[in-house]
């Protein structure tokens, strides 16, 4: 993927499946508007998105490649919702719900997330999960 520009808040049309599959970064924000954000993610084999909670926004995720384990719960110590997912599956995360997706497959897990309102700064690109963890603007 050579184009990592965040096109928000310009009008934007995208082949979201191709864009997601072409993304090699852990996280690439592709469109950040006032009320919504599109983020592409690539999770390496054995990696995860990182246990997190979004207090003020719901989240939609769709897997385009790979196999994952989705865990959610009311607290980070009680992830009582546990499902395996794969290509073409959608995950809906309610605001305030702790969640994580782990790559349990044999290839990179490719997915996109839509947040409302945005969760990351406009133009965020993290090549690796370590970059994300070291970004002072991330939570």
PyMOL commands that set and color helices and strands:
alter all, ss='L'
color gray80, all
select helices_A, chain A and resi 16-22+129-134
alter helices_A, ss='H'
color red, helices_A
select strands_A, chain A and resi 27-32+37-43+58-65+68-73+81-85+90-93+98-103+109-116+125-126
alter strands_A, ss='S'
color yellow, strands_A
deselect
rebuild
show_as cartoon
